[in-house]
Amino acid sequence: MSAAGRIQIRDCRSDELQRAKSVFDAAFSAMERVYRFVAEAGTRQERRFSEGIRLVAFADARMVATMQYRLDARHIHLLGLAVLPDHQRQGIGRSLVEHAAALAPLLGHDTLALDTIAEAGLVPMFEKWGFTVDRREAAVDCVSDVFDALHVVNLTRSVR
């Protein structure tokens, strides 16, 4: 059975925020050479961590993934999809996205949106999940040890 078949997803409780932050940090640590936020943007990201609604995923009673979402005027914006490295490629990230997709109509929205750094290589995965690229532009808040330039890609997906 895949991990996605035995996970539980729910809203993050306030007493779990630090654990969710640890999951987020562990998941993104492998990307630090590819991209990281410049100091001011990093501080802004830290402040945003507890804003909006945060989902958490558990496998065998262990928190293994987290994702935040924010209700915008035209869509639900997904932020910081993070799965622990030893639980990646098991459908857990997709399960978090599908959970948000199921919530969207109940929250009065029919579109999901997210941003990712193109050079992280995740755009094909999001396209496989039904997202389409809406916009690609230079990333001004990030630096890389590997790439001379970075690009933010905005993707959207209808949940109708």
HULIN-V525667 format. One record per backbone hydrogen bond with DSSP energy under -1.0 kcal/mol. NH is the residue of the N-H (numbers start at 0). CO is the residue of the C=O. E is the energy in kcal/mol with one decimal. If there is no record, write none. Layout:
# HULIN-V525667
NH,CO,E + NH,CO,E
This chain:
# HULIN-V525667
3,89,-1.4 + 5,2,-1.5 + 7,57,-2.2 + 9,55,-2.0 + 11,53,-3.3 + 15,12,-2.0 + 16,13,-1.0 + 19,15,-2.5 + 20,16,-2.4 + 21,17,-1.9 + 22,18,-2.1 + 23,19,-2.6 + 24,20,-2.8 + 25,21,-2.3 + 26,22,-2.5 + 27,23,-2.3 + 28,24,-1.3 + 30,27,-1.3 + 31,28,-1.1 + 34,30,-3.0 + 35,142,-1.8 + 37,140,-2.6 + 41,37,-3.0 + 42,38,-2.2 + 43,39,-1.9 + 44,40,-2.5 + 45,41,-2.2 + 46,42,-2.0 + 47,43,-2.0 + 50,47,-1.6 + 52,68,-2.6 + 54,66,-3.8 + 55,9,-2.7 + 56,64,-2.4 + 57,7,-2.7 + 58,61,-2.5 + 61,58,-1.7 + 63,56,-2.9 + 64,56,-1.3 + 65,81,-2.5 + 66,54,-1.9 + 67,78,-2.8 + 68,52,-2.8 + 69,76,-2.1 + 71,74,-2.7 + 75,110,-2.6 + 76,69,-3.0 + 77,112,-3.5 + 78,67,-3.1 + 81,65,-2.9 + 83,63,-3.0 + 86,83,-2.5 + 87,84,-1.0 + 94,90,-1.8 + 95,91,-2.0 + 96,92,-2.1 + 97,93,-2.9 + 98,94,-2.1 + 99,95,-2.1 + 100,96,-2.3 + 101,97,-2.1 + 102,98,-1.6 + 103,99,-1.7 + 106,102,-1.4 + 107,104,-1.3 + 108,103,-2.7 + 111,156,-2.9 + 112,75,-2.4 + 113,154,-2.2 + 115,152,-2.0 + 117,150,-2.9 + 119,116,-1.9 + 120,117,-2.0 + 125,121,-2.2 + 126,122,-2.5 + 127,123,-2.1 + 128,124,-1.3 + 129,126,-1.8 + 130,125,-2.3 + 131,155,-2.7 + 133,153,-3.2 + 134,153,-1.5 + 136,151,-2.3 + 138,149,-2.7 + 142,35,-2.5 + 144,32,-2.5 + 151,136,-2.8 + 152,115,-3.2 + 153,134,-2.7 + 154,113,-2.9 + 155,131,-2.2 + 156,111,-2.3 + 158,109,-2.7
